[in-house]
Amino acid sequence: MGVGKLDLETIAATLTRWGQVRLRGEACIRGKSPWATCRRCQEVCPVKGIDLDNGRPGVKDCQRCGLCAVACPAGALEDPERTHSFFLARGRESIAATGQAFFACSQGWEDHRRDGWIMTSCLGAVAPEVILALAARGQVGFRYLPEECAGCPWGEKGEPVFRSSFAWAQQALEAMGLPGDRLIRGVYLKPAPAHGGSTGRGGGPVPAAMGRREFFRSLVRGIKIPGVEITPVSPSPGAVNSMSRPLILQQALEEARPAGGYPATASLPLASLRIAGPCYLCNICSRLCPAGALELAEGELRFNPSRCNHCGLCLAVCPQHSLAWGEPLTLEAMAAGATSTLAIATEHRCAGCGETFRASATATECLRCTLSRDLSGVAARGAGV
């Protein structure tokens, strides 16, 4: 075949399938405690390509569907090119130019070169926080056909993830008081033509976080992407770099916050944390929290919901099992990044040994007596008593 006959667009599309997701083992909660039993990445992988036999995940086979990056609460897995920040930036560019951001799955659509679409390997690879953040600015649509998902080798895992993310974003959008038609899905969607250059609030170009292969794709199509510099070493000051999903959510809520604040009862489909038993402020949960959502300071255990990724590690490692999920998080608390106090250390006299100790209000025994009693119970059950 002559060089002149090469379809460079096809080459660019093929390049995006090479490689595998990026794994940051130090971020995985399974490596922080033997009590962590999270298997979300493995459960959504359509090719059974994630190995958890050695504790932390290992990627043995990857087709870059992106589902594990959405399933992982701690951000330990991500596609090196199509990060959450990348989809957020591309969506914002599209909304700034057309008022819409329309996504399509490249697996179920042969004509992947249609202008106006943001292509993704699987619709489930777009995180719910990204969907909501974009819907807070304009209309977000997904070209979705259940029959295509049924015929896709990733569909069995990918479709439930997409439907769950879409439903979550719908609930959150309703709680924010924004129109429901900001989120649509179906097969007969058509992106609107651009009404001008993609500009931000200050009139400048909307910055983008672009992967190498996606940039190559734009080059071979002869398309100039607003806000993208060829040299990645010096990104623009306003560029959307790697952002955690809790931060994406918090910024979206803050941006769309009404002048008088959100209604006190308006809440997200996310649970807050609560104390469900005696807390000795031992610092285990706050020290191991991968998101920095828990802090022990001045004799108080504090919780910042805008940082929480809901991985559940704190619940798993608490020696007293005193942490539990609570009421739904309010929009106002998330938007404001407000910190709440879960437990305050007060002085008590132990009902077992009579010693003075400090713990939350519900504690009746010191930690030593509590642990001794628990260990005695374990020994007795082991002996069959």
C-alpha positions in Angstrom: 0.0 0.0 0.0 1.4 3.4 -0.9 1.9 6.0 1.8 -0.6 8.3 0.0 -3.3 5.8 0.6 -2.9 5.5 4.3 -5.9 6.7 6.4 -4.2 8.7 9.0 -7.4 9.1 11.0 -7.7 5.3 11.3 -4.1 5.2 12.4 -4.8 7.8 15.1 -7.9 5.9 16.2 -5.8 2.7 16.4 -3.1 4.3 18.5 -5.6 5.0 21.2 -6.1 1.3 21.7 -2.5 0.6 22.4 -1.1 0.6 25.9 -3.1 0.1 29.0 -4.6 2.1 31.9 -2.2 3.8 34.3 -2.0 2.1 37.7 -0.8 4.1 40.7 -0.4 1.3 43.3 0.3 3.7 46.1 -3.2 5.2 45.7 -5.0 1.9 45.9 -6.8 1.5 49.3 -6.0 -2.2 49.3 -2.4 -1.4 49.9 -3.2 0.8 52.9 -4.7 -1.8 55.1 -5.4 -5.6 55.1 -8.9 -4.7 56.1 -9.6 -3.0 52.8 -11.5 -5.4 50.5 -12.4 -3.2 47.6 -12.8 -5.1 44.3 -14.6 -2.5 42.3 -12.1 -2.3 39.5 -12.1 -6.1 39.1 -15.9 -6.3 39.1 -16.3 -3.9 36.2 -13.5 -5.1 34.0 -15.1 -6.7 30.9 -12.0 -8.8 30.0 -11.1 -10.0 33.5 -7.8 -8.2 33.1 -7.3 -7.1 36.7 -5.5 -9.3 39.2 -6.0 -8.8 43.0 -4.2 -12.0 44.2 -1.3 -10.0 45.6 -3.4 -7.5 47.4 -3.0 -4.5 45.2 -4.3 -4.6 41.7 -2.2 -5.7 38.8 -3.2 -5.1 35.1 -2.7 -8.3 33.1 -4.9 -7.5 30.2 -6.3 -4.2 29.1 -8.4 -3.0 26.2 -8.7 0.6 27.6 -12.4 0.7 28.0 -12.0 3.1 30.9 -14.5 1.4 33.2 -12.0 0.7 36.0 -11.1 4.4 36.1 -14.8 5.3 36.9 -15.2 2.4 39.4 -12.0 3.2 41.4 -13.0 5.6 44.1 -9.4 6.5 45.0 -8.2 7.4 41.4 -5.6 4.6 41.4 -6.5 3.7 37.8 -6.9 6.0 34.9 -6.6 6.1 31.2 -3.4 8.0 30.4 -5.1 9.9 27.6 -8.8 10.1 28.4 -8.7 11.2 32.0 -11.7 12.7 33.9 -10.1 16.1 33.4 -9.8 15.5 29.7 -13.5 14.7 29.2 -14.3 17.7 31.4 -12.1 20.0 29.3 -13.4 18.7 26.0 -17.0 19.0 27.2 -16.4 22.6 28.3 -14.9 23.5 25.0 -18.0 22.1 23.2 -20.4 23.8 25.5 -18.6 27.2 25.1 -18.8 26.8 21.3 -22.3 25.2 20.9 -24.1 25.1 24.2 -23.9 21.3 24.1 -21.5 18.5 24.8 -22.5 15.2 23.0 -20.7 12.0 23.7 -20.6 8.9 21.5 -19.1 5.4 22.0 -16.6 4.6 19.3 -17.2 0.9 19.7 -20.8 1.0 18.4 -20.4 3.6 15.7 -18.4 3.0 12.6 -18.4 6.6 11.4 -16.3 7.9 14.3 -15.2 10.9 12.3 -18.4 13.0 12.6 -17.7 16.5 13.8 -19.2 17.7 17.0 -19.0 14.5 19.0 -16.7 13.7 21.9 -15.7 10.1 21.4 -15.2 7.7 24.2 -14.2 4.0 24.2 -17.3 3.3 26.3 -20.1 5.5 27.6 -19.5 4.1 31.0 -16.0 5.7 31.0 -17.5 9.2 31.6 -17.6 9.7 35.3 -20.9 10.9 36.9 -19.2 14.0 38.4 -18.0 15.0 35.0 -21.5 14.5 33.5 -23.0 16.7 36.3 -20.2 19.4 36.0 -20.9 19.7 32.3 -24.7 19.7 32.7 -24.4 22.6 35.1 -23.1 24.6 32.1 -25.1 23.4 29.2 -26.8 20.4 27.6 -25.1 17.0 27.8 -26.1 14.2 25.5 -25.1 10.6 25.0 -25.7 8.6 21.8 -27.1 5.5 23.5 -28.7 2.5 21.9 -29.2 -0.5 24.1 -29.0 -2.9 21.2 -25.4 -1.7 20.5 -24.5 -2.2 24.1 -25.9 -5.7 24.0 -23.7 -6.5 21.0 -20.6 -5.0 22.4 -18.1 -7.3 24.3 -17.9 -4.5 26.9 -21.6 -3.9 27.1 -22.4 -6.3 29.9 -20.2 -4.3 32.3 -20.2 -0.9 30.6 -23.9 -0.4 30.1 -24.8 -0.7 33.8 -22.0 1.6 34.7 -23.2 4.2 32.2 -26.9 3.9 33.3 -25.9 4.3 37.0 -23.7 7.3 36.3 -26.5 8.9 34.2 -29.1 8.3 36.8 -26.8 9.7 39.5 -26.2 12.9 37.5 -30.0 13.2 36.9 -30.7 13.0 40.7 -28.0 15.6 41.5 -29.2 17.9 38.7 -32.8 17.8 40.0 -31.5 18.6 43.5 -29.6 21.6 42.1 -32.9 22.9 40.6 -31.6 22.8 37.1 -33.7 21.8 34.1 -34.0 18.0 33.5 -33.5 18.4 29.8 -29.9 19.3 30.4 -29.2 15.6 30.3 -30.4 13.5 27.4 -29.7 10.2 25.8 -30.8 8.4 22.7 -29.8 7.5 19.2 -31.2 10.5 17.3 -29.0 13.2 18.7 -27.3 15.8 16.5 -24.7 18.2 17.8 -25.4 21.9 17.2 -23.1 23.8 15.0 -20.5 26.1 16.6 -21.8 29.7 17.1 -18.3 31.1 17.4 -14.9 30.4 18.9 -14.6 28.6 22.2 -14.1 31.2 24.8 -14.1 31.2 28.5 -15.7 33.7 30.9 -13.0 36.2 30.4 -13.1 36.0 26.6 -10.0 33.9 26.3 -9.7 30.4 24.9 -11.1 27.5 27.0 -8.1 25.5 28.2 -8.0 21.8 27.5 -6.3 18.8 29.0 -5.3 16.7 26.0 -3.5 13.4 25.7 -0.8 12.8 23.2 -2.8 10.5 20.9 -5.8 12.8 21.0 -3.6 15.7 20.0 -2.2 13.6 17.1 -5.7 12.9 16.0 -6.5 16.6 15.9 -3.3 17.2 13.9 -4.1 14.6 11.2 -7.6 16.0 10.8 -6.2 19.5 10.5 -8.3 20.7 13.4 -7.0 23.4 15.7 -8.3 22.8 19.2 -8.8 26.1 21.1 -6.6 26.5 24.2 -4.2 23.6 23.4 -0.5 24.4 23.2 1.7 22.1 21.1 4.4 22.2 23.9 2.9 20.4 26.9 5.7 21.5 29.2 4.2 24.9 29.9 0.4 24.6 30.1 -1.7 27.8 30.3 -2.4 29.0 33.8 -6.1 28.2 33.6 -5.6 24.7 32.1 -7.7 21.9 33.5 -5.1 19.5 34.7 -5.6 16.3 36.6 -8.5 16.9 39.0 -10.0 14.5 41.5 -13.7 13.6 41.0 -14.7 15.1 44.4 -13.0 18.3 43.4 -14.8 18.3 40.0 -18.1 17.9 41.9 -17.3 20.5 44.5 -16.3 23.1 41.9 -19.4 22.4 39.8 -21.7 22.9 42.8 -19.9 26.1 43.8 -20.2 27.4 40.2 -23.9 26.8 40.0 -24.7 27.9 43.5 -27.6 30.3 43.7 -27.0 33.8 45.2 -28.8 32.8 48.4 -27.3 29.3 48.6 -28.9 25.9 48.0 -32.0 25.0 49.9 -31.2 23.4 53.3 -32.9 20.1 52.3 -31.4 19.8 48.9 -29.0 16.8 48.9 -26.8 14.6 46.7 -27.1 10.9 46.2 -24.0 10.6 48.4 -23.9 9.7 52.1 -22.2 11.7 54.8 -20.2 10.1 57.6 -21.4 9.7 61.2 -20.2 8.3 64.5 -22.1 5.1 65.3 -20.2 4.1 68.4 -17.5 5.2 70.8 -14.6 7.1 69.2 -11.2 7.2 70.9 -9.8 9.6 68.3 -7.0 7.2 67.7 -6.0 8.8 64.4 -6.2 5.6 62.3 -9.0 6.7 60.0 -7.6 10.2 59.4 -4.0 8.9 58.9 -5.1 6.4 56.3 -7.7 8.4 54.5 -6.4 8.6 50.9 -8.4 11.8 50.1 -7.5 13.8 53.3 -11.2 14.1 54.1 -10.7 13.2 57.8 -8.5 15.3 60.1 -7.7 14.9 63.8 -6.9 18.3 65.3 -7.4 20.0 68.7 -9.1 17.0 70.2 -11.7 16.8 67.4 -12.2 14.4 64.5 -13.3 16.5 61.5 -14.8 15.5 58.2 -14.7 17.5 54.9 -17.3 16.0 52.6 -15.9 17.9 49.5 -12.8 15.8 49.7 -14.4 12.4 50.4 -14.2 9.9 47.6 -16.5 7.4 49.4 -14.0 4.6 49.2 -15.1 3.2 52.6 -11.6 2.7 53.9 -12.3 4.6 57.1 -15.2 2.3 57.9 -13.0 -0.8 57.4 -10.1 0.3 59.5 -11.9 1.7 62.6 -11.0 -0.7 65.4 -14.4 0.0 67.1 -16.4 0.0 63.9 -17.6 3.3 65.1 -17.8 5.0 61.6 -20.8 4.5 59.4 -22.5 6.2 56.4 -25.1 8.7 57.4 -27.6 11.1 55.9 -27.3 12.3 52.3 -24.8 15.1 51.9 -26.4 18.5 51.4 -25.5 20.6 48.3 -24.6 23.5 50.5 -22.1 21.6 52.5 -20.4 20.3 49.4 -20.4 23.6 47.6 -19.0 25.4 50.5 -16.4 22.8 51.4 -17.6 23.0 55.0 -16.0 20.8 57.6 -18.1 19.1 60.3 -17.1 17.7 63.6 -17.7 14.0 64.0 -16.3 13.5 67.5 -14.9 15.6 70.4 -12.6 14.2 73.0 -14.0 14.6 76.5 -12.8 13.2 79.8 -14.4 10.0 81.2 -13.8 7.6 84.0 -13.6 4.0 82.8 -16.4 1.7 84.1 -14.0 -1.2 84.0 -10.7 -0.1 85.6 -11.6 3.3 87.0 -8.9 5.1 85.0 -9.5 8.5 83.4 -9.5 8.5 79.6 -10.5 10.8 76.7 -13.0 9.7 74.1 -16.3 10.7 72.5 -19.4 11.2 74.6 -20.7 7.7 74.2 -17.7 5.9 75.5 -18.0 4.1 78.9 -14.7 2.1 79.0 -11.2 3.1 78.2 -9.6 1.7 75.0 -7.5 -0.8 76.9 -10.5 -2.3 78.7 -12.5 -2.3 75.5 -9.7 -4.1 73.5 -9.1 -6.6 76.3 -12.8 -7.5 76.4 -12.9 -7.8 72.6 -9.8 -10.1 72.6 -11.2 -12.2 75.4 -14.4 -12.7 73.3 -12.4 -13.7 70.3 -10.4 -16.2 72.4 -13.5 -17.7 73.9 -15.2 -18.1 70.5 -12.0 -19.8 69.2 -12.0 -22.2 72.2 -15.7 -23.0 71.6 -16.8 -21.6 75.0 
